[in-house]
Amino acid sequence: MTSRAKRISTDPARERLFRTFLAYSRRQRLTQRDLIRLGTSLFSKAGIDCQNSAGTPALDARYLTCFGLGLSFYDEYFSGTIITEDEVREVLSLFEQRIKDRKTVQYITHEALYFGFSFYVDENVLTPRSLMADSFDVVLNETSWENDRALDLCTGSGCIGITLAMKRPGLRVDLVDVSPKALDVARINVKRFGLEDRVRCIQSDLFSAVEGPYSLIVSNPPYVTNAEYAALAPEFKNEPRLALTAGDDGLDLVLPILQQAPRFLTPHGTLMVEVGYPAEQLLSKRFPELPFQWWRRTPDGPSGAFVLRNGYPIPGAS
């Protein structure tokens, strides 16, 4: 079978559509925009979930089209350029992966953009999307830097800790995760940004293999409840469950972090932790004495991050 005759999809209806589009591309002068329109229509009809992908079917289609053509997602200059049949086939195969496997565009391309930086990702880590990026400047400016150390707990791809290191020259950051496979991804990203002299990866179950003190501890731990996980779209279930779920109330890791963090902070150090909305409500009711400072993109957003200064009452302490 020639490369031109190879199937793209195992779904008969999509395969017929792809064949028709390829045949049309041989007769007409198609552009990047034509592929994006096709991908948007396919993704919308397939009902894919884009929350943890590019955001919308149109953005997913554009992301994969640009990747398949070797173009920048942000560059409009080539949007009207004529594309070849082989280029069309390459992009259609990416569309098929997105629909059939329900993989996010980040897992397909092994690239995720976070705070303007490009990180390597695969199915061993969550796709970077922490809302804490919106508050990095504020937190870095308001932290009492009693030393030049920061800890990124439950680091996954390392995107949070590496971004902090990029934003604050001289900052030394420890990236900590319980998953060896996640740390393999984090090491790739440390090397990608040339931060081997300031950023190191440590396998640890929370603080068990960590030595403080740190002026800043940040964490985006698992906080999805078991009930929430059961209702998630397939795209989320392609992510490692270990990095998502945290028991019936979403607090299985947040509570030990709250209890143990003071021992690993400098006297005036800062703790910042992202949690889901149900966990936020539970924390506020369960520990009314804790001086939580909440950071959200919107007042009633599905998740938020709290900031605490060292010296807060330790939950569960007698």
ROLORO-285732 format. One record per atom (N, C-alpha, C): residue in one letter; x, y, z. Coordinates in steps of 0.1 Angstrom, whole numbers, plus 5000, padded with zeros to 4 digits. Atoms other than C-alpha are relative to their C-alpha. Last residue first. Layout:
BEGIN
AXYZ...
END
This chain:
BEGIN
S500749994987S497552015704S500550125007A499149994989A498452055667A499350025013G499850134993G495851925643G501050015011P501150084999P496152235620P500349865006I499950125008I499252435627I498849915002P500450114992P498452795638P500149874992Y501450024999Y500253035614Y499749885009G500449964987G503853125622G498549985002N499650094989N504953115586N499750065013R498749964995R502953335562R500349905012L499849994986L500053175544L501450045003V498749964995V498853205508V500050015015F499949934988F495853025493F501550035004A498750024993A495352935457A500050085013G499349884995G491952905440G501349965006S498850034992S489852665420S500650135004P500150144995P486452645403P501249975009G499450095009G486253035401G500049855006D500750134998D483753225422D500649894991P500550024986P485753545427P499449875003T501349944998T487553505393T499549975014R500249935012R491153435386R498750075000R500950075011R491553345422R500150084988W499749955014W494053415450W499249924990W500450085012W493053365486W500350084987Q500249895010Q494853495517Q499749924987F499850035015F494253235544F499950134992P500149875008P494753365580P500249984985L498949995009L493953025597L499950134991E498949924993E491653065627E501150024990P500349865001P488552955606P501150095006F498949934993F490152615601F499850154999R499350094991R487352375591R501150075009K500950034989K485052635575K500749925011S500449884993S487752795554S499149985012L498949954992L489352465546L499650125008L499850094988L486052305535L501150065009Q501249984991Q485152595512Q500249925013E499949864994E488652595496E498950025010A499050004989A488452215492A500250135006P500650074988P485152245473P501050005011Y501049924993Y486752515451Y499449935012G501349985007G489852325442G499050075008V501150104997V493152385458V498850034992E501250005008E496452565449E499149895005V500550135004V499052605477V498750024992M501149985009M501252905486M499649864994L500650135006L503452895517L498950044991T501350005007T505653195525T499649874995G500250055013G508553225549G498649994995H501149925006H508853455579H499749954986P500949944990P510753215602P498950094994T499349904992T512153025572T499050065010L500049865004L509952735561L500950085009F499149995011F510452365564F500150144994R498750054997R509052315598R501050014989P499349914992P506052535589P501449965004A499249895007A505252315559A500750095010Q498650025000Q504252005579Q500850124995Q499550044987Q500652065590Q501550005000L500249894990L499552265560L500649965013I499249885004I501152015536I499950115010P498650024995P499651725556P500950114996L499950004985L496151885551L501449975005V499949864995V496651965514V500150005015L498649955000L497551605505L500150145006D499150114995D494351415514D501550055000L499149954991L492251735511L501149905005G499049925007G490151675480G501150055009D500149864998D487151575501D501050094993D501449965001D486551215491D499850155001G501050054991G490251145484G498650064998A499649994986A492951345468A498949975009T501050034990T492751285430T500650015014L501349945000L494751455403L499249985013A499849855000A498451385402A498750085001L499249974988L498051015411L500150155002R500949984989R495350995384R500750045013P499850094989P497951055358P499150025011E499049954991E496351235328E500249915012N498850045007N494451045301N501250065009K499650144996K491551065325K501249954993F499449994987F491451445320F500449865005E498749935001E490851405283E500750015014P498950095002P488151145290P501450074999A499950045014A485951415306A501249904997L499149925009L485651425344L499949944985A500849925010A482551295362A500950074990A500950095007A484351015382A499250074988Y499350085009Y487051255391Y499149914991E499749915011E484651495407E500849924989A501349985007A483251215429A500350094988N500350135007N486751105440N498850024991T500750104991T487651465449T499749884991V501250045006V490251665428V499349895009Y501149954991Y492951815450Y498649974994P501350055004P496251675438P498950055009P500250144998P498951915447P498849944995N501250035007N499852245431N499749855002S500550145003S502452345456S498750014993V501250005009V504652645464V499649864997I500550135004I507052685493I498850014992L501350025007L508953005496L499849864997S500849884999S511753115520S498650004994Y500349925012Y512852765523Y499350135003P501249935002P514452585553P499950074986G500249855000G514752315546G501150075006E499349924989E515751955539E499850154998V499749865002V513351735519V500750065012A498650005004A513251355518A500550144997S499250114994S509951305537S501550004997F498849954994F508451645528F501049905005L500149874994L505851535503L501350045006D501450004996D506651175495D499750125008S500449994986S510051255480S498549995001Q501250094998Q511951215448Q499749995015I499950094988I514151525445I498849915000C501250084999C514851725413C500349905011R499750154999R517452005413R498649935002V501250084998V517352365401V500349865000R500949944990R520152615404R498849925003D499249954989D523152475385D499250065012E499550114992E521052255363E500850055012L500149964986L519052555351L500649895009G498649984996G519852535313G500150045015F499849864997F516252595303F501450025006R500549915011R515852265285R500350145002K498950005010K518052085311K499650104989V498849934993V515552175339V501150024990N500349865001N512752075314N501150085007I499949965014I514151725308I499850154999R498549995004R514751685345R500250054986A499549884994A511051765352A501450024996V500549895008V509951495328V500650135005D499350015013D512151235345D499650124991L498749934998L510751375378L500849984988A500249855000A507251285367A501350075001K500249975014K508450925359K499750154999P498850005007P509950895394P499850044985S499950085012S506650995410S501350014993V499950144996V506751125446V500249904988D501250085004D507551475434D500249855005V500350124993V509851755445V498749934995L501250065005L511452025425L499849865006D500150145000D514052215446D498649954994V501350064998V514752575436V500149845000R499750155000R517752795440R498749935003L500850084992L516953165432L500349854998G499450034987G519853345417G499249915009P498650055001P517853505390P500749985013R499249944990R514153545399R501449944999K500449864997K511753505370K500950065011M499749915011M513553205355M499650145003A498649985002A513753035388A500350094989L499549924989L510053095395L501550034999T500449865003T509252955361T500450105011I499149955011I511352645368I499650154996G498749974994G509452595401G501050054990I500149894990I506052625385I501450035005C500349875006C506752425353C500050115010G499049904995G508552135370G499650144995S499149975011S506651875348S501150105005G500450055013G505051725380G501050044989T499649925011T506151945409T499549964986C500950065010C504251795438C500250074986L500450134995L506152045460L498949944991D501250025008D508052335443D499549855003L500450145002L510452445470L498750004992A501550025002A512252785471A499849854997R500550135003R515752885483R498550004999D500350005015D517553215482D499549874996N499050075007N517553285520N499649994985E499050024989E515653515543E501149914995W498950085005W513753635512W501149995010S498949964992S510553765528S501249914997T499350104992T508053695500T501250075008E500549994986E505953995489E500749905009N499749874995N507754055455N499750015015L498649985000L507853685446L500450145007V499450084990V504253645456V501550025001V500449954987V503053945436V500749915011D499349884997D505053845405D499750065014F498650024997F503953485407F500750135003S499649934988S500253565410S501549995003D500549865000D498853485376D500550085012A499149925008A501153175374A499550155000M499049924991M499253045404M500950084991L500349855000L496352955380L501050085008S500249954987S498052615373S499750155000R501249915001R497552505337R499850075014P499949884992P500552285329P498850094998T499749895009T499351955314T500050125008L501149915004L499551705342L500550104990V500249884992V502551465343V498750074995N499650034986N503351105332N499850135009E501250044992E501251145300E500449965014D500650135005D503951355284D499049965010V500950074991V505251715288V499749874993Y500350145005Y508151925275Y499049935010F499550114992F507852295285F499749864993S500450135006S507652605264S500649885008F498950095002F507752935283F499549874995G499249965011G505253215280G501249914997F499449884997F503853165315F500950054989Y500449964986Y503152805306Y500850135003L499649864998L503152675270L499550045014A501149924993A502952295267A500650145003E499749864997E504852075243E498850075007H499050004989H504851705238H500550145003T498849935005T502951755205T501250005010I499750045014I500251495211I501350064995Y499550145000Y500351525249Y500349964986Q498750004994Q500051905247Q500649865000V499049965010V497251885221V501450005007T499949865002T495251685246T501050044990K498849944995K494751315240K499950154998R500449894991R491151205234R501250055008D499450034988D492550895217D499650095011K500150144996K490250895187K500549975014I501450054999I489551265184I500049865005R500749924990R492951415191R498649955002Q499650034986Q494751135174Q499250075010E500550134996E492651185143E500449965014F501449994997F493351555142F499449875004L500049944987L497051475143L498650025005S499750114990S496651235114S500150065014L501250084998L494851515095L500349895010V501049934990V497751745101V498849925002E499449994987E500251505085E499150065010R500150144994R497951425056R500650005014V501450034996V497551795048V499949875007E500249924988E501351845048E498549985005D499350074989D501751555024D499850085013E500850124996E499051705002E500749935011T499950125009T500952035001T499149895005I499550124993I499952365018I500049884990I500550135006I499452705002I500749895006T499150075008T500252995026T499449874995G500550015013G497353205039G500949924990S501350055000S498053155076S499449984986F500150115009F501853195071F498549954998Y499449965013Y502153545086Y499749894990E501050005010E499753465115E500550024986D499649935012D502553365139D498849994989Y500349854999Y501353285174Y500350074987F501449984996F501052905171F499650154999S500349964986S504452895155S498550035001L500149864999L504852685123L499750045015G498849954995G506152335117G500050155002L499349935011L503252245095L501350065004G499850095011G501951975119G500850064988F499050104996F502552205149F500349914988C498749945000C500652485132C501149915004T499649965013T497752265124T501450064999L499550125007L497752105158L500450034986Y498750044994Y497552445176Y500649884992R498949915004R494952585151R501449955006A499850025014A492652285156A501250094995D499450135001D492952295194D500449984985L498649984995L492352675193L500749864999A499349925010A489152625171A501550015004P499750085012P487952335194P500850084989T501250015009T488352565224T500349914988G501149924995G490752585253G498750004993A499749875004A494152455241A498950105004S499350005012S493852135261S500350144996N498650024997N492852115297N500849984988Q499749934988Q489352255291Q501550005004C498849925002C489152135255C500550075013D499949904989D486651855258D501350074999I498850014991I485951675226I500050115010G500349974986G482351665214G501249995009A499550114992A483151485181A499750025015K500950115003K481051735161K500449885009S501349964994S483052025177S499049894998F499950014985F486351855171F498750045006L499950144995L485551785134L500049995015S501350075002S484252135127S500149855005T500949954991T487352295143T498649934999G499850054986G489652065125G499050055010L500450145000L488052145091L500249945014R501550005001R488252525097R499549855001I500549964987I491852495109I498549995000L499850114990L492752295078L499450045013D500950115004D491252555055D500149895009R501349974995R493052835074R499049894996Q500150044986Q496352665068Q498650035005T499149934991T495752695031T499949955014L500549994987L494352495002L501050075009R498949944992R495052554966R499550035014Q500249864997Q492652314948Q501250055009R500549925010R492951994929R499950155003R499250025012R495251784950R499550094989S498849934999S493751934982S500949984988Y500249865003Y490351814971Y501350085000A500249995015A491551454969A499850154996L498750025007L492951495004L499950014985F499249884998F489651645017F501449994993T500649905008T487651355002T500850135001R499750035014R489951105016R499550114991F498649975002F489751265051F500449984985L499849855000L485951275049L501550034997R500549955012R485850905039R500250154999E499150045011E488150815067E499550054987R498949915000R486051015092R501049974988A500549875004A482950815082A501150114999P500349995014P484750485083P499550144995D501449975000D486350535117D499650024985T500750135000T489750355116T498550025000S501050034989S491250685106S499449864998I499749904989I494350785085I499149975012R501149944993R494450495061R500450105011K500150044986K497450455039K498850065007A501250084998A496750505002A499849965014R501249925003R499050804997R498749925003S500249914989S501850625016S498750084997T499249885001T501550344990T499650095012M500849885000M500050005000M500950125000
END
